[in-house]
């Protein structure tokens, strides 16, 4: 399988006044292939969010390297970041917080298209098409984020992420704030979008049942380290690491 994303010996140390506090991510290495769905699971404080913040360049790594399509993006800035975000997008846990409350949903979806030089009218039409693809009625695009449900807002967030046709979509607990019925609808939507658009997913979650249903492989993190990795069914049904066994026993 060809590699889309590769992380090598990634480490993040938080310090105060020059003194090391702790390693939030400790020597983590893994790869994600094209058209693959990879989950990162672990308890709160395991390092999942810090790992994703480094990959998306929202936070600098202390050491290690991140490669996107074999290009080292570890220290990318400025124009380099713009190129990265044309290939990689993120959907956050709280959809309401990811939109500017002063602008309509349609404006939020169309913004990245306008930034790429598309005329506003054309960008709005594309935003309508994307919203329909994501199961959101285009009439809702004239509403503000607080005027729609959490599920509708998350569909708009996915539509916005898809606007620039990324190859990698990172989902950070993107379904955890939704009720079970809406979760299933969003997972079904993501499955279909992957087939239609040939994307890869990096799926951060604490919901092991959801991960088992949705993802091809799993990485298990504890105290900033990867303690187990493998096919979803294998890791969940026959965990080898003691921590993974405890994690599975607590939810299955």
C-alpha positions, 0 to 999 in steps of 0.5 A: 500500500502506498503511503499518504502520511508518515510519522517518524519518531514524533515527540512533543515535550511541554516545558516551563521556564526551560525545565522539561515537564512531560512528554505528551507524545513520545517517539511515535511512528506510524503510516497511513495509506491511500484510501485507508481509515486509521483510528487512534484511540486511548484514554484522555491524556494519552496524547491523541490530540497533541499528536493531531495538532502536530500533524496539522501544524497547529503545534510544533514538534519537539523532534521527529518528522511528518511526511505528507505524500513523502514531503517533509511538512514538520516545519512548514510555514506560510506558503508551505502551510497553504499547500498542506491544507489543500491536501489535508483538512480537519473536522473538529469535535464541536462543530459549532465552535469551528464556524464563525458565529457572525457568518452563515454556514454557506459563507463558511463553506464557500470561504476556502473556495473564494480564497482560491480565486473562485468568484463568490457566486460560483463558490456559493453554488459549489457550497450548495452542491457540497452541502447536498452531497453531505446530506444537508439541505441547501436552504440551511446554508443561509442560517447561522451556526447556532440556528441548526442542530449539531448534526446539521452543523457537523455536516456543514463542517464536513462539506467545508473540509471537502471544498478543496478536495483534500486527500486526507481528512482528520476527524478529531472526536468528530461524532462524540458530541452527536447522539447515536442516530446522528453518529450512524448517519455521519459515519455512513456519510463518511463511508460513502464520501470515501468511496466517491472521493478516494480519501483517507481518514485519520479518525481520533476517537474514544468510541471503540465500537464505532472504531471497530465498525468504521476503521481498517486499522487501530493505533492504541496510545497510552502516556504518549506512546503507541502500545499496540497497532494492527487491524481493527478486528484483531486489536479489538478481539485479540489485544496483545498489550495489557493496557489494550486488554483493559481498555477493551474490557472496559467497553465491550 
